[in-house]
Amino acid sequence: DERPKIYLTSGHGEYSFDYDYFTLGEIADSNGFDHEMINLDLVNEIPTDATMVLIANPTSDFSIEETEILREYLFDGNSLMVVMNSMDSPEMFTNLQDLLSEYNLNFGYDVIKEGDENYHLVGNRYMIFPELYPRTLLNNPIKDVFTNMIAENARSVQILRKSNNYLLIEPLLITSEK
């Protein structure tokens, strides 16, 4: 009876479904998701109708208070998706990195350069054709969206080896070994 809702964070130069991630917004809409912007600096908690919170390519770090709101949301078993493009900025995202490290994740301050010619656009090793991770839990209609994806200037993501072994971390998209 209720449509699932994605909350996109704002206040840090993030992308939105209206302008930057228009195709992703259309996919969300056509699959029955509502979406709304949320500025964590103006609230005390994530609304209870949130199916997922999306942080889409911020250009500045989140405050300690904002990451605490996200931490409480995640502690209750909720979902967070973080999408980070590469940047030409010295921003280090200390608070966001601290939060993600609790979930054994760390993003690099780099740009992926693909060495396998089958995985990048001819003549541009930074325009990558990522592959859908074979064991992903996505259903078949969504898988089709990812088969023709190009990731430009993508950052690396590392799975950390911490004591949080109760977490299952699986990638969504992968590059070649090169």
C-alpha positions in Angstrom: 0.0 0.0 0.0 3.0 2.3 0.5 5.7 3.1 -2.1 9.2 2.7 -0.8 11.1 5.9 -0.5 14.7 6.9 -1.2 16.0 10.0 0.6 18.9 11.8 -1.2 21.1 13.8 1.1 21.6 17.5 0.3 23.8 20.3 1.7 27.2 19.0 0.5 27.0 19.6 -3.2 25.4 16.2 -3.9 23.9 15.1 -7.2 20.1 14.8 -7.5 17.7 12.7 -9.5 16.3 15.9 -11.1 19.6 17.0 -12.8 22.6 14.8 -12.4 21.3 11.3 -11.9 18.2 11.8 -14.1 18.3 8.2 -15.5 18.7 6.7 -12.0 15.7 8.8 -10.9 13.7 7.5 -13.9 14.6 3.9 -12.9 13.6 4.5 -9.3 10.3 6.1 -10.5 9.5 3.3 -12.9 10.2 0.6 -10.3 7.8 2.2 -7.8 10.1 4.3 -5.6 9.3 7.7 -4.4 12.3 10.0 -3.7 12.9 13.2 -1.7 15.8 15.3 -0.7 16.9 15.5 3.0 19.4 17.9 4.6 20.8 16.1 7.7 21.9 19.4 9.1 18.2 20.3 9.5 16.8 17.1 11.0 17.4 15.0 14.1 16.8 11.6 12.4 16.1 9.9 9.1 12.3 9.7 8.6 10.8 6.3 9.4 9.4 6.0 5.8 12.9 5.8 4.4 13.7 2.6 2.5 17.2 3.9 1.7 19.4 6.9 2.1 21.5 7.8 -1.0 24.6 10.0 -0.7 25.4 10.9 -4.3 28.8 12.4 -5.0 29.2 15.0 -2.3 31.8 17.7 -2.7 32.2 18.3 1.1 32.3 16.1 4.2 29.4 15.5 6.5 29.6 16.9 10.0 30.0 14.6 13.0 26.4 15.2 13.9 25.2 14.3 10.4 27.2 11.0 10.5 25.8 10.2 13.9 22.3 10.5 12.4 23.4 8.1 9.6 25.0 5.8 12.1 21.8 5.5 14.2 19.8 4.9 11.0 22.2 2.1 9.9 22.3 0.6 13.4 18.6 0.0 13.1 19.3 -2.2 10.0 18.5 0.3 7.4 20.2 0.8 4.0 22.7 3.5 2.8 24.1 3.8 -0.7 27.2 6.0 -1.2 28.2 7.0 -4.8 31.5 8.9 -5.1 33.0 10.2 -8.3 36.7 11.0 -8.4 37.5 14.6 -7.4 40.1 17.2 -8.1 39.6 18.5 -4.6 41.7 18.1 -1.5 38.6 17.2 0.5 39.3 14.1 2.6 35.8 13.2 3.9 37.1 12.2 7.3 33.7 11.8 9.0 32.1 9.9 6.1 35.2 7.6 5.9 35.0 6.9 9.6 31.3 5.9 9.3 32.0 3.7 6.3 35.0 2.1 7.9 32.7 0.7 10.6 31.2 -1.3 7.8 34.6 -2.4 6.5 34.5 0.0 3.5 36.9 2.7 2.4 36.9 4.7 -0.8 40.2 5.7 -2.5 41.3 9.2 -3.4 42.2 8.0 -6.9 40.8 7.4 -10.4 40.5 3.9 -11.7 42.5 3.3 -14.9 41.4 0.1 -16.6 44.1 -2.0 -18.2 41.9 -4.6 -20.0 40.8 -3.3 -23.4 37.6 -5.3 -23.1 36.6 -3.2 -20.0 37.1 0.4 -21.3 36.2 2.7 -24.1 38.7 2.5 -27.0 41.4 5.2 -26.4 40.2 6.1 -22.9 41.2 3.9 -20.0 39.2 6.1 -17.6 35.8 5.3 -19.3 35.2 1.9 -17.8 32.6 -0.7 -18.7 32.2 -2.3 -15.3 30.9 -5.8 -15.0 28.0 -6.7 -12.7 29.3 -8.8 -9.8 28.2 -12.4 -10.6 26.7 -13.1 -7.2 24.7 -9.8 -6.9 21.2 -10.0 -5.4 19.7 -7.7 -8.0 16.7 -9.0 -9.9 16.8 -9.5 -13.7 15.1 -6.3 -14.9 17.6 -4.2 -13.0 20.6 -6.3 -14.2 19.8 -5.2 -17.8 20.4 -1.5 -16.8 23.9 -2.3 -15.6 25.0 -4.3 -18.7 25.6 -1.2 -20.8 26.9 1.1 -18.1 30.0 3.3 -18.6 31.7 4.6 -15.4 33.8 7.7 -16.1 36.5 8.8 -13.6 35.5 6.2 -11.0 37.1 5.9 -7.5 38.2 2.7 -6.1 36.5 1.1 -3.1 38.3 -1.2 -0.7 36.8 -3.8 1.6 38.7 -3.5 4.8 39.8 -6.5 6.9 38.5 -5.4 10.3 37.0 -7.4 13.2 33.5 -6.7 11.9 33.3 -10.2 10.4 29.5 -10.3 11.0 29.1 -8.1 7.9 28.7 -9.5 4.4 30.2 -7.1 1.9 29.7 -7.8 -1.8 30.4 -5.4 -4.6 27.7 -4.4 -7.2 30.0 -3.5 -10.1 33.6 -4.7 -10.6 36.5 -3.9 -13.0 39.0 -6.4 -14.4 42.0 -7.6 -12.5 44.0 -5.1 -14.6 
